[in-house]
Amino acid sequence: MNAPSVFSDIRNNPSLRPHWRDVLSFLTYLRTTANLKLRVHGECSQEDRPGIEDTTLNFPYIHRWKDQYRRGVLAKFYKLEAWHEANPTPITMLTLTTYQEGQYSRSMTGKDITIPESFCLLKNSWVYLRHAIKYHLPDTSWCWIMEPHKTGYPHLHTVLFSDVNEGAQTSIRDLWARKYKAGSYKHGVDFAVNTPEQTVQSIRNYLMKYVAKSFTSTGSQFGHGCVWSAGELVFNALVKKHGWRLFGASRDLTRVMAYDKQLDDNIKWYATEILNDDDGVKRLVWQLEEPTGWGNHTRVYREVINSRVVEEKEL
């Protein structure tokens, strides 16, 4: 990313300029969290010997722009792909786009739609639409991805595990354009119906292609070198600021893709610290407390110990 050029593009673009401070805050966040780790302290009992033993583990500090988070998302999509292989169904790809800025959007809505307004319009209209899809196609499962265009405006890609016939397609277009007033009837909704000649070879690759645009560079086959446009940078800054979700699934597929718990249930965790490898600073961020028996008063369960790190966990 050519930083001076991108920053200049943001300052010179009326739709991006209001989010300049959000971009600076986002870039500071990426820089300051690059080398952070979490250290958790706990205690556990061993079956083969009496007493309580201390255990201390280091974990990477993970957020959605780090390698570890991407690998977690990829693991979910591997599970989804395995589920579909075991439960083969037709697939329909649905892409949803909202009004944005420009003459056409102004003629339809009376104003330019900002990036935050577009995201909220897209998110809320999709919530309504998926209820309608469930009504017309009751056995349909889905997985959705929010992706920024180079302008910074989002659009939503959805994999529907169902054959969406022409009647259902027309109903969805009508709802999107005329009832929800979210986007154009002709350009706001796009269907790519799965046929024997047009098959999604890998659901995992299809979904990761879109997810990857909101990650920093990892060198993986899904990356695009972190060449964010000014609009994409603003979009990611707003994702951080507002805590926007970028992907999700129907309830049944959420269970399919659920994370497999790896921590030992026999360990009682009582403290968490943040470590900064750059300067060795440790900061306590959580301590387990227990009631004292005096009203609502509590006390620290146990003071943090300075024990050796038993293991480095890579999530």
C-alpha positions as a Markdown table, in Angstrom:
| # | Residue | x | y | z |
|---|---|---|---|---|
| 1 | Met | 0.0 | 0.0 | 0.0 |
| 2 | Asn | 1.5 | 3.3 | -1.1 |
| 3 | Ala | 0.6 | 5.2 | 2.1 |
| 4 | Pro | 1.1 | 8.8 | 0.9 |
| 5 | Ser | -0.9 | 8.2 | -2.3 |
| 6 | Val | -3.8 | 6.5 | -0.4 |
| 7 | Phe | -3.9 | 9.2 | 2.2 |
| 8 | Ser | -4.0 | 11.9 | -0.5 |
| 9 | Asp | -6.9 | 10.0 | -2.2 |
| 10 | Ile | -8.8 | 10.0 | 1.1 |
| 11 | Arg | -8.3 | 13.7 | 1.7 |
| 12 | Asn | -9.3 | 14.6 | -1.8 |
| 13 | Asn | -12.5 | 12.4 | -1.9 |
| 14 | Pro | -15.6 | 14.1 | -0.4 |
| 15 | Ser | -17.2 | 10.7 | 0.5 |
| 16 | Leu | -14.0 | 9.4 | 2.2 |
| 17 | Arg | -12.6 | 12.6 | 3.8 |
| 18 | Pro | -15.0 | 12.6 | 6.9 |
| 19 | His | -13.4 | 9.3 | 8.0 |
| 20 | Trp | -9.8 | 10.5 | 8.0 |
| 21 | Arg | -9.5 | 10.3 | 11.8 |
| 22 | Asp | -11.0 | 6.9 | 11.8 |
| 23 | Val | -8.3 | 5.7 | 9.3 |
| 24 | Leu | -5.5 | 7.1 | 11.5 |
| 25 | Ser | -7.0 | 5.4 | 14.6 |
| 26 | Phe | -7.3 | 2.1 | 12.7 |
| 27 | Leu | -3.7 | 2.2 | 11.4 |
| 28 | Thr | -2.5 | 3.0 | 15.0 |
| 29 | Tyr | -4.5 | 0.0 | 16.2 |
| 30 | Leu | -2.8 | -2.3 | 13.7 |
| 31 | Arg | 0.6 | -1.1 | 14.6 |
| 32 | Thr | 0.2 | -1.2 | 18.4 |
| 33 | Thr | -1.3 | -4.7 | 18.4 |
| 34 | Ala | 1.1 | -6.3 | 15.9 |
| 35 | Asn | 3.3 | -7.9 | 18.6 |
| 36 | Leu | 0.9 | -8.2 | 21.5 |
| 37 | Lys | 0.3 | -11.5 | 23.3 |
| 38 | Leu | -2.1 | -12.7 | 26.0 |
| 39 | Arg | -0.8 | -14.5 | 29.0 |
| 40 | Val | -3.3 | -16.5 | 31.0 |
| 41 | His | -2.7 | -17.9 | 34.5 |
| 42 | Gly | -4.5 | -20.8 | 35.9 |
| 43 | Glu | -4.4 | -23.7 | 38.3 |
| 44 | Cys | -5.2 | -27.4 | 37.9 |
| 45 | Ser | -5.2 | -30.6 | 39.8 |
| 46 | Gln | -3.4 | -33.7 | 38.6 |
| 47 | Glu | -4.9 | -37.2 | 38.8 |
| 48 | Asp | -1.6 | -38.9 | 39.4 |
| 49 | Arg | -0.4 | -36.6 | 42.2 |
| 50 | Pro | -2.1 | -34.5 | 45.0 |
| 51 | Gly | -2.3 | -30.7 | 45.2 |
| 52 | Ile | -2.8 | -27.8 | 42.8 |
| 53 | Glu | -0.3 | -26.9 | 40.1 |
| 54 | Asp | 0.1 | -23.6 | 38.5 |
| 55 | Thr | -0.1 | -23.3 | 34.7 |
| 56 | Thr | 0.7 | -20.3 | 32.5 |
| 57 | Leu | 0.1 | -20.1 | 28.7 |
| 58 | Asn | 0.8 | -17.5 | 26.1 |
| 59 | Phe | -1.6 | -16.9 | 23.3 |
| 60 | Pro | -1.4 | -14.6 | 20.3 |
| 61 | Tyr | -3.5 | -11.4 | 20.6 |
| 62 | Ile | -6.0 | -12.0 | 17.8 |
| 63 | His | -8.1 | -9.6 | 15.9 |
| 64 | Arg | -9.8 | -9.9 | 12.5 |
| 65 | Trp | -6.8 | -8.4 | 10.6 |
| 66 | Lys | -4.3 | -11.0 | 11.8 |
| 67 | Asp | -3.1 | -14.2 | 10.3 |
| 68 | Gln | -4.5 | -16.3 | 13.1 |
| 69 | Tyr | -8.0 | -15.0 | 12.6 |
| 70 | Arg | -7.8 | -15.7 | 8.9 |
| 71 | Arg | -6.8 | -19.3 | 9.6 |
| 72 | Gly | -9.7 | -19.6 | 12.0 |
| 73 | Val | -12.1 | -18.4 | 9.3 |
| 74 | Leu | -10.6 | -20.8 | 6.8 |
| 75 | Ala | -11.0 | -23.6 | 9.2 |
| 76 | Lys | -14.7 | -22.8 | 9.4 |
| 77 | Phe | -15.0 | -22.9 | 5.7 |
| 78 | Tyr | -13.3 | -26.2 | 5.5 |
| 79 | Lys | -16.0 | -27.5 | 7.9 |
| 80 | Leu | -18.7 | -26.0 | 5.7 |
| 81 | Glu | -17.2 | -27.6 | 2.6 |
| 82 | Ala | -17.1 | -31.0 | 4.3 |
| 83 | Trp | -20.7 | -30.6 | 5.4 |
| 84 | His | -21.8 | -29.9 | 1.8 |
| 85 | Glu | -19.9 | -32.9 | 0.5 |
| 86 | Ala | -21.8 | -35.0 | 3.0 |
| 87 | Asn | -25.1 | -33.2 | 2.3 |
| 88 | Pro | -25.0 | -32.3 | -1.4 |
| 89 | Thr | -27.6 | -29.7 | -2.4 |
| 90 | Pro | -28.0 | -27.2 | -5.3 |
| 91 | Ile | -26.1 | -23.9 | -4.8 |
| 92 | Thr | -27.2 | -20.4 | -5.8 |
| 93 | Met | -24.9 | -17.4 | -5.4 |
| 94 | Leu | -26.7 | -14.2 | -4.5 |
| 95 | Thr | -25.0 | -10.8 | -4.5 |
| 96 | Leu | -26.7 | -7.7 | -3.0 |
| 97 | Thr | -25.8 | -4.1 | -3.6 |
| 98 | Thr | -27.3 | -0.9 | -2.1 |
| 99 | Tyr | -27.7 | 2.6 | -3.5 |
| 100 | Gln | -24.4 | 4.5 | -3.0 |
| 101 | Glu | -23.5 | 7.9 | -4.4 |
| 102 | Gly | -24.1 | 9.5 | -7.7 |
| 103 | Gln | -27.0 | 10.7 | -9.9 |
| 104 | Tyr | -28.9 | 7.5 | -10.0 |
| 105 | Ser | -28.9 | 7.0 | -6.2 |
| 106 | Arg | -29.9 | 10.7 | -5.7 |
| 107 | Ser | -32.8 | 10.2 | -8.2 |
| 108 | Met | -34.0 | 7.2 | -6.2 |
| 109 | Thr | -33.3 | 8.3 | -2.6 |
| 110 | Gly | -33.0 | 12.0 | -2.9 |
| 111 | Lys | -29.4 | 12.1 | -1.6 |
| 112 | Asp | -26.0 | 10.5 | -1.8 |
| 113 | Ile | -25.7 | 7.4 | 0.5 |
| 114 | Thr | -22.6 | 7.4 | 2.7 |
| 115 | Ile | -20.6 | 4.3 | 3.4 |
| 116 | Pro | -21.9 | 3.8 | 6.9 |
| 117 | Glu | -25.5 | 4.4 | 5.7 |
| 118 | Ser | -24.9 | 1.8 | 2.9 |
| 119 | Phe | -23.6 | -0.7 | 5.4 |
| 120 | Cys | -26.6 | -0.3 | 7.7 |
| 121 | Leu | -29.0 | -0.4 | 4.8 |
| 122 | Leu | -27.4 | -3.5 | 3.4 |
| 123 | Lys | -27.3 | -5.2 | 6.8 |
| 124 | Asn | -30.8 | -4.4 | 7.9 |
| 125 | Ser | -32.3 | -5.2 | 4.5 |
| 126 | Trp | -30.5 | -8.6 | 4.4 |
| 127 | Val | -32.0 | -9.4 | 7.8 |
| 128 | Tyr | -35.5 | -8.8 | 6.4 |
| 129 | Leu | -34.7 | -10.6 | 3.1 |
| 130 | Arg | -33.4 | -13.8 | 4.7 |
| 131 | His | -36.7 | -14.2 | 6.6 |
| 132 | Ala | -38.5 | -13.9 | 3.3 |
| 133 | Ile | -36.1 | -16.5 | 1.7 |
| 134 | Lys | -36.9 | -18.8 | 4.6 |
| 135 | Tyr | -40.6 | -18.4 | 4.0 |
| 136 | His | -40.3 | -19.1 | 0.2 |
| 137 | Leu | -37.6 | -21.7 | 0.5 |
| 138 | Pro | -38.0 | -23.2 | 4.0 |
| 139 | Asp | -35.2 | -25.8 | 3.8 |
| 140 | Thr | -32.6 | -23.3 | 2.6 |
| 141 | Ser | -29.3 | -22.8 | 4.5 |
| 142 | Trp | -26.9 | -19.9 | 3.8 |
| 143 | Cys | -23.5 | -18.3 | 4.4 |
| 144 | Trp | -22.9 | -14.7 | 3.7 |
| 145 | Ile | -19.8 | -12.5 | 3.3 |
| 146 | Met | -19.6 | -8.7 | 3.4 |
| 147 | Glu | -17.0 | -7.3 | 0.9 |
| 148 | Pro | -15.9 | -3.7 | 0.2 |
| 149 | His | -15.7 | -2.4 | -3.3 |
| 150 | Lys | -12.7 | -0.3 | -4.2 |
| 151 | Thr | -14.9 | 2.7 | -3.5 |
| 152 | Gly | -15.3 | 1.6 | 0.1 |
| 153 | Tyr | -19.0 | 0.8 | -0.4 |
| 154 | Pro | -20.0 | -2.8 | 0.8 |
| 155 | His | -21.8 | -5.5 | -1.1 |
| 156 | Leu | -22.9 | -8.8 | 0.3 |
| 157 | His | -22.2 | -12.2 | -1.3 |
| 158 | Thr | -24.4 | -15.1 | -0.1 |
| 159 | Val | -24.2 | -18.8 | -0.8 |
| 160 | Leu | -27.7 | -20.2 | -0.7 |
| 161 | Phe | -27.8 | -24.0 | -0.5 |
| 162 | Ser | -30.9 | -24.2 | -2.6 |
| 163 | Asp | -32.2 | -24.0 | -6.1 |
| 164 | Val | -33.8 | -20.6 | -6.3 |
| 165 | Asn | -36.3 | -20.7 | -9.2 |
| 166 | Glu | -37.3 | -17.7 | -11.3 |
| 167 | Gly | -40.4 | -17.0 | -9.2 |
| 168 | Ala | -38.4 | -16.8 | -6.0 |
| 169 | Gln | -35.8 | -14.6 | -7.8 |
| 170 | Thr | -38.5 | -12.1 | -8.9 |
| 171 | Ser | -39.9 | -12.0 | -5.3 |
| 172 | Ile | -36.4 | -11.3 | -3.9 |
| 173 | Arg | -35.8 | -8.5 | -6.5 |
| 174 | Asp | -39.2 | -6.9 | -5.7 |
| 175 | Leu | -38.5 | -7.0 | -2.0 |
| 176 | Trp | -35.0 | -5.5 | -2.3 |
| 177 | Ala | -36.0 | -2.7 | -4.7 |
| 178 | Arg | -39.6 | -1.9 | -4.0 |
| 179 | Lys | -40.3 | -2.8 | -0.4 |
| 180 | Tyr | -37.0 | -2.3 | 1.4 |
| 181 | Lys | -35.8 | 0.4 | -1.1 |
| 182 | Ala | -32.3 | -0.9 | -0.6 |
| 183 | Gly | -31.0 | -0.9 | -4.2 |
| 184 | Ser | -31.8 | -1.1 | -7.8 |
| 185 | Tyr | -34.2 | -3.8 | -9.1 |
| 186 | Lys | -31.9 | -4.5 | -12.1 |
| 187 | His | -28.5 | -4.0 | -10.5 |
| 188 | Gly | -29.0 | -4.4 | -6.8 |
| 189 | Val | -29.6 | -8.2 | -6.9 |
| 190 | Asp | -27.6 | -10.7 | -8.9 |
| 191 | Phe | -28.1 | -14.4 | -9.0 |
| 192 | Ala | -25.7 | -17.1 | -10.3 |
| 193 | Val | -27.6 | -20.3 | -10.2 |
| 194 | Asn | -25.6 | -23.5 | -9.9 |
| 195 | Thr | -26.0 | -25.9 | -12.8 |
| 196 | Pro | -24.0 | -29.1 | -13.8 |
| 197 | Glu | -22.0 | -26.9 | -16.2 |
| 198 | Gln | -21.4 | -24.1 | -13.6 |
| 199 | Thr | -20.4 | -25.7 | -10.3 |
| 200 | Val | -18.7 | -24.0 | -7.4 |
| 201 | Gln | -15.6 | -26.2 | -7.3 |
| 202 | Ser | -14.7 | -25.1 | -3.8 |
| 203 | Ile | -17.1 | -23.3 | -1.5 |
| 204 | Arg | -14.1 | -22.6 | 0.7 |
| 205 | Asn | -12.1 | -20.9 | -2.0 |
| 206 | Tyr | -15.2 | -19.0 | -3.2 |
| 207 | Leu | -15.9 | -17.5 | 0.2 |
| 208 | Met | -12.2 | -16.8 | 1.1 |
| 209 | Lys | -11.8 | -14.9 | -2.1 |
| 210 | Tyr | -14.1 | -12.2 | -0.7 |
| 211 | Val | -13.1 | -12.5 | 2.9 |
| 212 | Ala | -9.4 | -12.0 | 2.0 |
| 213 | Lys | -10.0 | -8.4 | 0.8 |
| 214 | Ser | -10.5 | -7.3 | 4.5 |
| 215 | Phe | -7.2 | -8.9 | 5.7 |
| 216 | Thr | -3.7 | -7.6 | 5.8 |
| 217 | Ser | -1.1 | -9.5 | 3.8 |
| 218 | Thr | -0.3 | -13.1 | 5.0 |
| 219 | Gly | 1.3 | -14.5 | 1.9 |
| 220 | Ser | -1.5 | -17.1 | 1.6 |
| 221 | Gln | -3.0 | -18.0 | -1.7 |
| 222 | Phe | -6.1 | -16.0 | -0.8 |
| 223 | Gly | -4.3 | -12.7 | -0.2 |
| 224 | His | -4.1 | -9.8 | -2.6 |
| 225 | Gly | -0.9 | -8.3 | -1.2 |
| 226 | Cys | -2.6 | -5.8 | 1.1 |
| 227 | Val | -3.1 | -3.4 | -1.8 |
| 228 | Trp | -6.0 | -1.6 | -0.3 |
| 229 | Ser | -7.6 | 1.2 | -2.2 |
| 230 | Ala | -8.4 | 4.4 | -0.3 |
| 231 | Gly | -12.0 | 3.2 | -0.1 |
| 232 | Glu | -11.1 | -0.2 | 1.2 |
| 233 | Leu | -8.9 | 1.3 | 3.9 |
| 234 | Val | -11.8 | 3.5 | 5.0 |
| 235 | Phe | -14.2 | 0.6 | 5.0 |
| 236 | Asn | -11.9 | -1.4 | 7.2 |
| 237 | Ala | -11.4 | 1.5 | 9.5 |
| 238 | Leu | -15.2 | 1.8 | 9.9 |
| 239 | Val | -15.4 | -2.0 | 10.5 |
| 240 | Lys | -13.0 | -1.5 | 13.4 |
| 241 | Lys | -14.8 | 1.6 | 14.7 |
| 242 | His | -18.3 | 0.2 | 14.6 |
| 243 | Gly | -17.6 | -3.5 | 15.2 |
| 244 | Trp | -19.3 | -4.5 | 12.0 |
| 245 | Arg | -19.6 | -8.3 | 11.3 |
| 246 | Leu | -18.2 | -9.3 | 7.9 |
| 247 | Phe | -19.6 | -12.8 | 7.6 |
| 248 | Gly | -22.2 | -15.1 | 9.1 |
| 249 | Ala | -24.5 | -18.1 | 8.4 |
| 250 | Ser | -27.8 | -19.6 | 9.1 |
| 251 | Arg | -28.2 | -21.1 | 12.5 |
| 252 | Asp | -27.7 | -24.7 | 11.3 |
| 253 | Leu | -24.5 | -23.8 | 9.5 |
| 254 | Thr | -23.2 | -21.8 | 12.4 |
| 255 | Arg | -23.3 | -25.0 | 14.4 |
| 256 | Val | -21.5 | -26.8 | 11.6 |
| 257 | Met | -18.7 | -24.3 | 11.5 |
| 258 | Ala | -18.4 | -23.9 | 15.3 |
| 259 | Tyr | -15.0 | -23.6 | 16.9 |
| 260 | Asp | -13.6 | -26.8 | 18.5 |
| 261 | Lys | -12.7 | -25.9 | 22.1 |
| 262 | Gln | -9.0 | -26.7 | 22.8 |
| 263 | Leu | -8.5 | -25.6 | 26.4 |
| 264 | Asp | -8.5 | -28.1 | 29.2 |
| 265 | Asp | -11.7 | -27.9 | 31.3 |
| 266 | Asn | -9.7 | -29.0 | 34.4 |
| 267 | Ile | -7.9 | -25.7 | 34.5 |
| 268 | Lys | -9.4 | -22.9 | 36.5 |
| 269 | Trp | -8.2 | -19.6 | 35.0 |
| 270 | Tyr | -7.8 | -16.7 | 37.3 |
| 271 | Ala | -5.9 | -13.9 | 35.5 |
| 272 | Thr | -5.1 | -12.6 | 32.0 |
| 273 | Glu | -2.3 | -10.2 | 31.1 |
| 274 | Ile | -1.4 | -8.4 | 27.8 |
| 275 | Leu | 2.3 | -8.6 | 26.9 |
| 276 | Asn | 4.1 | -6.3 | 24.5 |
| 277 | Asp | 7.2 | -8.0 | 23.1 |
| 278 | Asp | 8.5 | -4.7 | 21.9 |
| 279 | Asp | 9.2 | -3.3 | 25.3 |
| 280 | Gly | 8.4 | -6.2 | 27.7 |
| 281 | Val | 5.4 | -4.3 | 29.2 |
| 282 | Lys | 2.8 | -6.5 | 31.0 |
| 283 | Arg | -0.7 | -5.2 | 31.8 |
| 284 | Leu | -3.3 | -7.0 | 33.8 |
| 285 | Val | -6.7 | -7.0 | 32.0 |
| 286 | Trp | -8.7 | -9.5 | 34.0 |
| 287 | Gln | -8.7 | -11.2 | 37.4 |
| 288 | Leu | -11.2 | -13.8 | 38.7 |
| 289 | Glu | -13.1 | -12.5 | 41.8 |
| 290 | Glu | -15.1 | -14.4 | 44.4 |
| 291 | Pro | -17.8 | -13.3 | 46.8 |
| 292 | Thr | -16.8 | -12.5 | 50.4 |
| 293 | Gly | -20.1 | -13.1 | 52.0 |
| 294 | Trp | -20.5 | -9.4 | 52.8 |
| 295 | Gly | -23.3 | -8.1 | 50.6 |
| 296 | Asn | -22.0 | -7.5 | 47.1 |
| 297 | His | -18.4 | -7.3 | 48.1 |
| 298 | Thr | -15.8 | -9.5 | 46.3 |
| 299 | Arg | -12.1 | -10.2 | 46.6 |
| 300 | Val | -9.5 | -11.3 | 44.1 |
| 301 | Tyr | -9.5 | -15.1 | 43.8 |
| 302 | Arg | -5.7 | -15.3 | 43.7 |
| 303 | Glu | -2.8 | -12.9 | 43.0 |
| 304 | Val | -1.1 | -13.2 | 39.7 |
| 305 | Ile | 1.9 | -15.5 | 39.8 |
| 306 | Asn | 5.2 | -15.0 | 38.0 |
| 307 | Ser | 5.5 | -18.5 | 36.8 |
| 308 | Arg | 7.3 | -19.8 | 33.7 |
| 309 | Val | 5.3 | -20.1 | 30.5 |
| 310 | Val | 4.3 | -23.7 | 30.1 |
| 311 | Glu | 3.3 | -23.6 | 26.5 |
| 312 | Glu | 2.8 | -21.2 | 23.5 |
| 313 | Lys | -0.6 | -21.8 | 22.0 |
| 314 | Glu | -1.2 | -21.0 | 18.4 |
| 315 | Leu | -4.9 | -20.6 | 17.8 |
